[in-house]
Amino acid sequence: MSGLSAELNSVEREMAELLDRLDRWSLAYHRDDSPLASDAEYDSELRRLAELERANPELISPISPTQRVGDKPLPEFVSVRHKLPMLSLDNAFSGADLEAFEQRNTSKLNIPSLRFCCEPKLDGVAMSLLYENGILVRAATRGDGSVGEDITHNARTMATVPLGLKRQDLPKVLEVRGEVVIPRADFQRLNERQARHGETIFQNPRNAAAGSLRQLDPRITAKRPLVFMAYSVGHVQGGTLPDTHSEVLTYLNELGFKVSELTRVVTGWREAENYVASILAQRDDGDVDIDGVVVKVDDFSQQNALGYVARAPRWAIARKFPAQEEVTTLLAIDFQVGRTGAITPVARLKPVFVGGVTVSNATLHNADEIARLDVRVGDQVIVRRAGDVIPQIVKVLVERRSGDPTPVVYPTKCPDCSSSLIRDVEEAVTRCDNSMACPAQQKAALEHFVSRKAMDIDGVGEKLLGQLFDQGLVKTAADLYLLTPQDLSALDRMGQKSATKVVRAIAASRETELSRFLYALGIREVGEATARALAAHFDSLDLIMTASRESLEEINDVGPIVAGHIHHYFSSQAKRQIVVCLLSAGISWPKKENKPDLTKSLADQTWVVSGKLESMSRDEAGAAIRQLGGHTAGSVSKKTDVLLAGPGAGSKLSKAQSLGVTIIDEAAFSEILREAGL
């Protein structure tokens, strides 16, 4: 063998080894959520492969990760015909519909019951991938079901789309179908990036995915966080597949495709409806948007016997969830003043049932959002409500607008105190800066002060505070501690016994924690986690009140903006006077005992937070974990050390249990924070 030939064989071996290693690492990261290498290691090996390919272009493999992104836009999309139509599904809206679905099919097959494969119906964009001899040769949109568009150049950019399939018994031709989605966290980051660059804000993850797939320039698609989730096979030639749909999903996962971990095989419509209920309960906590459950007869021989009707299979049905978007009419726009003076436009809507509740109000955020939507009173609008998110208007149906309604005029004066409004050039919010004399801000500040996560004063709510404020008995939080039973008993529907109970509850709140007190003050952008961080770092209100911006920025999760708000608050003579009065009223907290430094007690641990937490938001829990030295991740994997699980933790809880990950509840987490002095 010549020296040149030997050298070439050595290069081929190295390139083959690099391809294999990069493929294994990519599968572990994108399919299994269980990284085998760091980003730096992956990038280093990828650079080495690219270097070898540049020197030996004749050895470049079509499945090389370097070949994912092309460098030239296409002039136009080309239409392609599906070998097997990509049909739509009939819908079911209740358990009774599922029962009827099963009865139709058992009657046709003359059997008592059916085994169903149930899986979440992902709210994304359908895509077909065609492989010949294991190599990706074409990707297409669903289109009208018969004809779609060739989007191969864009599909290749997606890390969750295998460019090649490695298996000895592969069919000669294999079509894999699935949904292209954008995870919720990635969608939020995408829109933040779009806003920073002055580009279009996407209405929802589905629209963002659709727009990303229809880019003529694959370099744009490559920047979008698209994920392909396989859910079935289409055209197959020159090979055999498993006998059931559930086994095919396992087969696809083994080939390298990401499939839903929530898929279950059940017997009968009742078990299917129970599965629907379990997925609906997890809907708002999942990584991606789900708009229902797909129920399929699992056995392929039974599917073939049942066949098709019109443009839908008899053997599958989509059990739909309550809509999260509906069309209604905008009746009016009110402008509300918040605790920090922010002016928020609120849309008053013709009541509409959406996301499981009746919605009559929706936020319009700020002046920029009103201008972007060009929303006007009388318009037909699409309102969206998802989980705990405040309902919002996402689109105006301009084509339904009648006449020439007047554009919304944003106020220049505070709607409550008539002070001039200001807007910081660095933010989109318009504010009333009259915080000490604006009734709306004063009332909101009082409501925040007494709330459960702040001073937690039982029996003092919005209605009672309104009475006290309107009667002139309370203007600031410090005034609460001067109230007597006689003051309260003079109010409507307040007897002596109730008045005494309220005064005792106020008195009991004098003994608190420094972090609660800081949070209760209502400093802009100082949530529970930041308040805990301040208390843990300084352990002294005096030190916090006199801290410089620079020293505040040294605290984890306190950046320049938050540091500026804290410094500005305590630089205000009026705000400092309220603090002095509160301390004079007897508010106090225990000094932190000398104990081991626990500020890094979670060092090098990876945590996932899931479900609904009562005493804090998931973001605040994540901030506390990071403050104690831990890392947070969005999904459970073999690398996860602890799952903090609240009600509705759903699939993440199931996966953590299957992997043997430590699981703790909110009470245990709160104890960790208490021990660490947070």
C-alpha positions in Angstrom: 0.0 0.0 0.0 1.4 3.4 -1.0 2.0 6.1 1.6 -0.7 8.2 0.0 -3.3 5.4 0.2 -2.4 4.6 3.8 -2.8 8.3 4.7 -6.2 8.5 2.9 -7.4 5.4 4.8 -6.3 7.0 8.0 -8.3 10.1 7.2 -11.4 8.1 6.2 -11.2 6.2 9.5 -10.9 9.4 11.5 -13.8 11.0 9.7 -16.0 7.9 10.2 -15.1 7.9 13.9 -15.9 11.5 14.2 -19.3 11.1 12.3 -20.2 8.2 14.6 -19.2 10.1 17.8 -21.0 13.3 16.8 -24.1 11.3 15.8 -24.2 9.5 19.2 -23.7 12.8 21.1 -26.4 14.5 19.0 -28.9 11.7 19.7 -28.2 11.8 23.4 -28.6 15.5 23.5 -31.6 16.1 21.2 -33.5 12.8 21.5 -32.8 11.6 25.0 -32.2 14.9 26.8 -29.1 13.2 28.3 -25.9 14.9 27.1 -22.8 12.7 26.7 -20.4 15.6 26.0 -20.1 19.3 26.8 -20.9 21.9 24.1 -17.2 22.7 23.9 -16.3 19.1 23.2 -19.0 18.7 20.5 -17.9 22.0 18.9 -14.3 20.9 18.9 -15.0 17.6 17.2 -17.3 19.3 14.7 -14.5 21.8 13.8 -12.1 18.9 13.3 -14.5 17.1 11.0 -15.1 20.3 9.0 -11.3 20.8 8.7 -10.9 17.2 7.3 -13.8 17.7 4.9 -12.3 21.0 3.5 -9.1 19.1 2.8 -10.9 16.0 1.4 -14.1 17.2 -0.2 -14.5 13.9 -2.0 -15.0 12.2 1.4 -17.8 14.4 2.6 -20.8 12.2 3.7 -24.3 13.4 3.0 -25.2 12.7 6.6 -22.4 14.9 8.0 -23.6 17.5 10.5 -21.6 20.1 8.5 -24.0 19.6 5.6 -27.2 20.7 7.5 -27.2 24.4 6.5 -26.9 25.5 2.9 -25.4 28.8 1.9 -27.8 29.9 -0.8 -31.5 30.8 -0.7 -33.9 29.0 -3.0 -35.7 31.1 -5.7 -39.1 29.5 -4.8 -40.7 26.4 -3.3 -41.4 23.3 -5.4 -44.6 21.4 -5.0 -44.4 17.6 -4.3 -47.1 15.0 -4.3 -47.3 12.7 -1.2 -47.2 8.9 -2.1 -49.8 8.4 0.6 -52.1 11.4 1.4 -51.5 13.1 4.8 -55.1 13.0 5.9 -56.8 15.0 8.6 -58.6 13.4 11.6 -62.2 13.6 12.7 -62.7 15.3 16.0 -64.2 14.2 19.3 -65.1 16.7 22.0 -66.3 14.5 24.8 -66.1 11.1 26.4 -69.4 10.3 24.7 -67.8 11.0 21.3 -65.0 8.6 22.1 -67.5 6.0 23.2 -69.3 6.3 19.9 -66.0 6.1 18.0 -65.2 2.8 19.7 -68.7 1.4 19.2 -68.5 2.1 15.4 -65.3 0.3 15.1 -66.0 -2.7 17.4 -69.2 -3.2 15.5 -67.4 -3.2 12.2 -64.8 -5.6 13.5 -67.3 -7.6 15.5 -65.2 -7.6 18.7 -66.1 -6.4 22.2 -63.4 -3.7 22.7 -60.3 -2.2 21.2 -56.7 -1.5 22.2 -55.8 2.2 21.5 -52.5 4.0 21.3 -53.0 7.5 22.8 -50.6 10.3 22.4 -50.6 14.1 22.8 -51.8 16.1 19.8 -49.0 18.6 19.4 -49.9 22.1 18.2 -47.3 22.5 15.5 -46.8 22.0 11.8 -46.9 18.6 10.1 -43.9 17.5 8.1 -43.0 14.4 6.0 -39.5 13.1 5.8 -38.5 10.6 3.0 -35.5 8.3 3.4 -34.0 6.2 0.6 -31.5 3.6 1.7 -31.3 5.4 5.0 -30.5 8.8 3.6 -32.8 11.8 3.9 -33.7 12.8 0.3 -36.8 14.9 0.8 -38.9 16.8 3.4 -42.3 18.3 2.6 -45.1 20.2 4.3 -48.6 18.6 4.5 -50.1 21.2 2.2 -53.6 20.2 1.3 -52.9 16.6 2.2 -52.2 15.4 -1.3 -49.6 18.0 -2.4 -47.2 19.9 -0.2 -44.0 22.0 -0.6 -40.5 20.7 -0.7 -38.7 22.1 2.4 -35.7 19.7 2.4 -33.2 22.6 2.7 -34.9 23.8 5.9 -35.5 20.3 7.4 -31.8 19.5 7.2 -31.0 22.5 9.5 -33.0 20.9 12.4 -30.8 18.8 14.8 -33.8 16.6 15.6 -34.1 15.5 11.9 -31.6 12.6 11.3 -29.8 13.0 8.0 -29.1 9.3 7.9 -30.6 6.2 9.6 -28.4 3.5 10.9 -30.0 0.1 11.0 -29.4 -3.1 9.0 -33.0 -4.0 8.3 -34.2 -0.6 7.1 -36.8 -0.5 4.4 -35.4 0.7 1.0 -37.9 3.6 1.2 -39.2 4.9 4.5 -41.4 8.0 5.0 -41.5 9.4 8.6 -44.2 11.8 9.6 -44.3 14.1 12.6 -44.9 17.6 14.0 -42.5 20.5 13.9 -42.9 22.5 17.2 -41.1 25.2 19.1 -40.8 24.6 22.9 -42.4 27.3 25.0 -39.2 28.5 26.7 -37.5 28.7 23.3 -40.4 30.6 21.8 -40.3 33.2 24.6 -36.5 33.7 23.9 -37.2 33.8 20.2 -39.8 36.6 20.6 -37.5 38.5 22.9 -34.7 38.3 20.3 -37.2 39.4 17.6 -38.2 42.4 19.7 -34.6 43.4 20.3 -33.9 43.5 16.6 -37.2 45.3 15.8 -38.5 42.3 13.9 -42.0 40.7 13.8 -43.3 39.2 17.1 -44.8 35.8 16.6 -48.4 35.2 17.7 -47.8 31.7 19.0 -45.2 28.8 18.7 -47.2 27.2 15.9 -47.1 30.3 13.7 -43.4 30.7 14.4 -42.8 27.1 13.4 -44.8 27.5 10.2 -43.0 30.8 9.2 -39.6 29.2 10.0 -40.2 26.2 7.7 -41.3 28.4 4.8 -38.1 30.4 4.6 -36.4 30.4 1.2 -33.1 31.0 3.0 -32.1 28.0 5.2 -29.8 30.1 7.2 -32.8 31.9 8.8 -34.5 28.6 9.6 -31.2 27.3 11.2 -31.5 30.1 13.8 -35.0 29.1 14.9 -35.4 26.6 17.8 -37.4 24.0 15.7 -38.0 20.5 17.1 -39.3 17.5 15.0 -41.4 15.0 16.9 -42.2 11.8 14.9 -45.7 10.3 15.3 -46.1 7.8 12.4 -44.8 6.3 9.2 -46.3 6.9 5.7 -45.0 5.3 2.5 -42.8 2.2 3.0 -41.2 0.1 0.3 -38.8 -2.8 0.4 -39.0 -3.8 4.0 -41.3 -4.6 7.0 -42.3 -2.7 10.1 -43.7 -3.8 13.5 -47.4 -4.8 13.7 -48.7 -2.1 15.9 -48.6 1.7 16.0 -47.1 1.8 19.5 -44.3 -0.6 18.4 -43.6 1.7 15.4 -43.1 4.7 17.7 -40.5 2.6 19.7 -38.9 1.7 16.4 -38.7 5.4 15.3 -37.2 6.3 18.6 -34.5 3.6 18.1 -33.8 5.1 14.6 -33.0 8.4 16.2 -36.3 10.3 16.1 -37.7 12.2 19.1 -41.1 10.8 20.0 -43.5 11.8 22.8 -42.8 10.3 26.2 -46.4 10.6 27.1 -47.7 8.0 24.7 -49.8 5.2 26.4 -51.6 2.1 25.2 -55.0 1.6 26.7 -58.0 -0.6 26.4 -61.5 0.8 25.7 -62.8 4.3 25.4 -63.0 4.8 29.2 -59.3 4.3 29.7 -58.7 6.6 26.7 -60.8 9.3 28.3 -58.9 8.9 31.6 -55.7 9.4 29.6 -57.2 12.5 28.0 -58.0 13.9 31.5 -54.4 13.2 32.7 -52.9 15.0 29.6 -55.3 18.0 30.0 -54.2 18.3 33.6 -50.6 18.6 32.4 -51.3 20.8 29.4 -50.1 24.1 30.9 -46.9 22.6 32.4 -45.6 20.8 29.3 -42.6 21.9 27.2 -44.7 22.3 24.1 -48.2 23.4 23.2 -50.8 20.5 23.1 -54.3 21.0 21.8 -55.7 17.5 22.3 -55.1 13.8 22.3 -54.9 11.5 19.2 -56.5 8.1 19.8 -55.6 5.4 17.3 -56.5 1.8 17.0 -53.1 0.2 17.8 -53.2 -2.9 15.6 -52.3 -2.3 12.0 -54.4 -5.3 10.7 -57.4 -3.8 12.4 -56.6 -0.3 10.9 -56.5 -1.9 7.5 -59.8 -3.6 8.0 -61.4 -0.4 9.2 -60.1 1.7 6.3 -61.0 5.3 5.5 -64.0 7.5 5.0 -63.8 10.7 2.9 -60.5 12.3 3.9 -60.0 10.8 7.3 -59.2 7.3 8.7 -61.9 5.4 10.6 -59.3 4.1 13.0 -58.2 7.4 14.5 -59.8 10.4 16.1 -58.6 13.7 17.7 -60.0 14.2 21.1 -59.9 18.0 21.2 -59.2 20.2 24.3 -61.1 23.4 25.1 -59.9 26.0 22.7 -57.3 28.4 24.0 -58.1 31.0 21.3 -61.5 32.4 20.4 -63.0 35.3 18.5 -64.9 38.0 20.4 -65.7 41.7 20.2 -63.7 44.5 21.9 -66.3 46.6 23.8 -64.0 49.2 25.4 -60.4 49.9 26.7 -59.8 51.0 30.2 -56.4 52.2 31.6 -55.4 50.9 35.0 -52.8 52.2 37.4 -50.6 49.5 39.0 -48.7 49.4 42.3 -45.5 50.8 40.6 -47.4 53.4 38.6 -47.4 51.4 35.4 -50.4 52.3 33.1 -51.9 49.1 31.7 -54.5 49.1 29.0 -57.2 46.5 29.7 -59.6 45.3 27.0 -63.2 44.9 28.0 -64.6 42.1 25.9 -67.9 40.5 25.0 -67.7 37.5 27.3 -66.3 34.4 25.6 -65.6 30.9 26.8 -61.9 30.2 26.2 -59.3 27.8 27.8 -62.0 26.4 30.1 -63.2 29.7 31.6 -65.3 32.7 30.6 -63.1 35.7 29.7 -64.4 39.2 29.7 -61.1 41.1 30.1 -57.7 40.9 28.5 -54.4 42.7 28.8 -53.1 44.9 26.0 -49.8 45.4 27.8 -48.7 48.9 26.7 -48.9 51.6 24.1 -46.5 49.8 21.7 -48.8 46.7 21.7 -51.9 48.8 20.9 -50.0 50.4 18.0 -48.7 47.0 16.8 -52.2 45.5 16.8 -53.9 48.7 15.6 -56.8 47.6 17.8 -59.9 49.7 18.0 -63.2 49.6 20.0 -65.7 47.5 18.1 -63.1 45.3 16.5 -63.4 41.5 16.2 -60.3 40.2 18.0 -58.7 36.8 18.8 -58.2 36.4 22.5 -55.9 33.7 23.9 -55.8 32.2 27.4 -53.3 29.5 28.2 -53.0 28.1 31.8 -52.3 30.8 34.4 -51.4 33.4 31.8 -53.5 36.5 31.8 -55.8 36.5 28.7 -54.5 38.6 25.9 -55.5 39.8 22.5 -53.2 38.3 19.9 -54.7 39.5 16.7 -57.2 41.9 15.3 -59.4 40.7 12.4 -59.1 43.8 10.4 -61.0 42.3 7.5 -64.1 42.2 9.7 -63.8 45.9 10.7 -66.9 47.9 9.8 -66.8 51.7 9.2 -63.8 53.7 10.3 -63.4 53.4 14.1 -61.2 55.9 15.8 -57.7 54.8 16.8 -57.0 54.4 20.5 -55.6 57.5 22.1 -53.1 56.7 24.9 -53.5 58.9 27.9 -50.9 61.6 28.8 -52.4 62.1 32.3 -52.8 59.5 35.1 -56.4 58.3 34.9 -56.5 58.3 38.7 -54.6 61.4 40.0 -54.2 63.4 36.7 -50.4 63.7 37.1 -48.4 63.8 33.9 -47.3 60.4 32.7 -43.7 59.6 31.9 -42.0 56.9 29.8 -38.4 55.8 30.2 -36.6 55.6 26.9 -35.4 52.1 27.8 -38.7 50.5 28.5 -42.2 50.2 26.9 -44.1 51.1 30.0 -45.8 54.5 30.7 -45.9 55.4 34.4 -47.4 57.8 36.8 -44.5 59.0 38.9 -46.7 60.4 41.7 -46.3 57.2 43.9 -46.9 58.9 47.2 -50.1 60.8 46.3 -51.7 58.7 43.6 -54.7 56.9 45.2 -54.5 53.9 42.8 -50.9 53.3 43.6 -51.4 53.8 47.3 -54.2 51.3 47.5 -52.3 48.7 45.4 -49.2 49.2 47.6 -51.3 48.5 50.7 -52.8 45.3 49.1 -49.3 44.1 48.3 -48.1 44.8 51.8 -50.7 42.7 53.5 -50.6 39.8 50.9 -49.8 36.3 51.9 -46.3 36.3 50.5 -45.5 39.6 52.1 -46.7 40.4 55.7 -49.5 37.9 55.5 -52.1 39.8 57.5 -55.2 37.6 57.8 -58.6 39.2 57.3 -57.3 42.4 55.7 -58.1 42.3 52.0 -58.9 44.6 49.1 -62.4 45.6 50.3 -61.4 46.5 53.9 -58.3 48.4 52.7 -60.5 50.3 50.3 -62.8 51.3 53.2 -59.9 52.3 55.4 -58.3 54.3 52.6 -61.5 56.1 51.6 -62.3 57.0 55.3 -58.8 58.5 55.7 -57.8 56.0 58.3 -54.9 54.4 56.3 -52.7 56.1 53.7 -49.5 54.1 54.1 -48.6 50.7 55.4 -47.4 52.2 58.7 -50.9 53.5 59.4 -52.2 49.9 59.7 -50.3 49.5 63.0 -52.0 52.6 64.5 -55.5 51.2 64.0 -57.7 50.4 67.0 -60.8 48.2 67.3 -62.8 51.5 67.7 -61.6 52.8 64.3 -62.6 49.5 62.6 -66.0 49.0 64.3 -67.2 52.3 62.8 -66.9 50.8 59.3 -69.9 49.3 57.5 -70.5 45.6 58.5 -67.7 45.5 61.0 -68.6 44.5 64.5 -66.5 44.8 67.6 -65.5 41.2 67.6 -64.4 41.3 64.0 -62.6 44.6 64.5 -60.6 43.1 67.5 -59.7 40.1 65.4 -58.3 42.3 62.6 -56.3 44.4 65.0 -54.8 41.3 66.5 -53.9 39.9 63.1 -52.1 43.2 62.2 -50.2 43.1 65.5 -49.2 39.5 65.0 -47.5 40.5 61.7 -45.0 42.7 63.6 -42.8 39.6 64.0 -41.6 38.7 60.5 -38.5 38.0 58.4 -36.3 40.5 56.8 -36.9 39.0 53.3 -40.7 39.2 53.8 -40.4 42.8 54.9 -38.3 43.8 51.9 -40.7 42.1 49.6 -43.7 43.8 51.3 -42.2 47.3 50.6 -43.0 46.8 46.9 -39.7 47.9 45.4 -39.9 47.7 41.6 -38.8 44.3 40.3 -37.9 43.0 43.8 -39.7 39.7 44.0 -39.5 37.0 46.7 -36.3 35.5 45.4 -34.5 38.9 45.1 -35.7 39.8 48.6 -34.3 36.6 50.0 -31.0 37.2 48.2 -30.8 40.7 49.7 -31.5 39.5 53.2 -29.1 36.6 53.0 -26.3 38.8 51.6 -26.6 41.8 54.0 -28.6 40.4 57.0 -29.2 44.1 57.9 -31.8 46.5 56.7 -29.4 49.4 57.5 -26.8 48.0 55.2 -29.3 47.5 52.4 -30.6 51.0 52.8 -27.2 52.5 52.5 -25.8 50.1 49.9 -24.3 51.5 46.7 -25.5 50.3 43.3 -22.1 48.5 42.8 -22.4 46.5 46.0 -26.0 45.6 45.2 -24.9 44.3 41.8 -22.5 41.8 43.5 -25.6 39.8 44.5 -26.6 36.8 42.3 -29.6 37.7 40.1 -29.4 41.4 40.9 -28.4 43.2 37.7 -27.9 47.0 37.1 -31.6 47.7 36.5 -32.8 46.0 39.8 -29.9 47.5 41.7 -31.0 50.9 40.4 -34.6 50.4 41.6 -33.4 49.4 45.1 -31.0 52.3 45.3 -33.7 54.7 44.0 -36.2 53.5 46.6 -34.0 54.0 49.6 -32.8 57.3 48.3 -36.3 58.7 48.5 -36.9 60.6 51.7 -40.6 59.8 51.6 -40.0 56.0 51.2 -37.3 56.0 54.0 -39.8 57.7 56.3 -42.4 55.0 55.7 -39.7 52.4 56.6 -38.8 54.3 59.8 -42.5 54.5 60.8 -42.9 50.7 60.2 -39.9 50.0 62.4 -41.2 52.4 65.0 -44.5 50.5 64.9 -42.6 47.4 66.2 -41.9 45.4 63.1 -38.8 43.2 63.7 -37.1 40.0 62.6 -34.6 37.7 64.2 -31.0 38.1 63.5 -29.4 35.3 61.5 -27.5 32.9 63.8 -23.8 32.2 63.2 -23.9 28.9 61.3 -22.0 27.2 58.5 -22.1 29.0 55.1 -24.8 27.3 53.1 -24.9 29.8 50.3 -23.5 27.1 47.9 -25.3 24.1 49.4 -26.6 23.1 46.0 -23.2 23.5 44.2 -23.0 21.5 40.9 -26.5 20.0 41.3 -28.9 20.1 38.3 -32.5 20.9 39.3 -35.7 20.9 37.3 -38.8 22.8 38.6 -42.2 21.6 37.5 -45.8 22.1 38.5 -47.5 24.9 40.3 -45.8 26.3 43.4 -47.8 28.2 46.1 -45.2 30.4 47.8 -43.2 31.4 44.8 -43.1 31.3 41.0 -41.1 28.7 39.1 -38.7 31.5 38.0 -38.2 32.6 41.6 -37.5 29.0 42.6 -34.9 28.7 39.8 -33.3 31.9 40.9 -33.0 30.6 44.5 -31.4 27.3 43.2 -28.9 29.2 41.2 -28.1 31.5 44.2 -27.2 28.4 46.2 -24.8 27.2 43.5 -27.1 24.9 41.6 -28.0 24.7 37.9 -31.5 24.6 36.4 -32.7 22.8 33.3 -35.9 22.7 31.4 -36.3 19.0 31.1 -35.6 15.9 33.2 -32.7 13.6 32.1 -30.1 11.2 33.5 -28.1 14.3 34.4 -30.9 15.7 36.7 -30.1 15.5 40.4 -33.4 16.8 41.8 -36.9 17.5 40.6 -38.9 20.2 42.6 -42.4 19.0 41.9 -45.6 20.9 42.6 -49.2 19.9 41.7 -49.5 19.2 38.0 -45.8 18.2 37.5 -47.0 15.7 34.9 -44.6 14.1 32.5 -41.5 15.5 34.2 -42.6 13.7 37.4 -43.2 10.5 35.6 -39.8 10.6 33.9 -38.0 11.6 37.1 -39.6 8.5 38.8 -38.5 6.2 36.0 -34.9 7.5 36.1 -34.7 7.4 39.9 -34.2 11.2 40.2 -34.6 12.6 43.7 -38.0 14.3 44.0 -38.9 16.9 46.6 -42.1 19.0 47.2 -42.3 22.7 47.9 -42.3 22.3 51.7 -39.0 20.5 51.6 -37.6 23.1 49.2 -38.7 25.9 51.5 -36.9 24.2 54.4 -33.7 24.1 52.3 -34.1 27.8 51.6 -34.7 28.5 55.3 -31.6 26.5 56.4 -29.6 28.5 53.9 -30.9 31.8 55.2 -33.0 32.7 52.2 
